Amino acid sequence: MTKTVLLAAAATMILAGATMTAPAPSQAGTMAGMSCKDAAKAEYPDDRKMRHEYKKSCKEAWKMHGGKTGMMGKFKLRKDS
């Protein structure tokens, strides 16, 4: 039983360390005020395919949260002349 508890504790520590060091793709670019493209280049400078995937997920998350204008960005304002 002691061996099982120690193994479970070690696995928990490994998982906790892995999740704490990896920032969420959707927050990495927006937190620093960068575009998704710039954030992708900073995260994966040498891997073009990973940059593409990162940029796609970042853009998708950005659109899900309303983009620049929030929830009202879905509605177009009409100018009355």
Buried (B, 14 or more C-beta within 10 A) or exposed (E): EEEEEEEEEEEEEEEEEEEEEEEEBBEBBBEEEBBBBEBBBBBBEEEEEEBEEBBEBBBEBBEEEEEEEEEEEEEEEEEEE
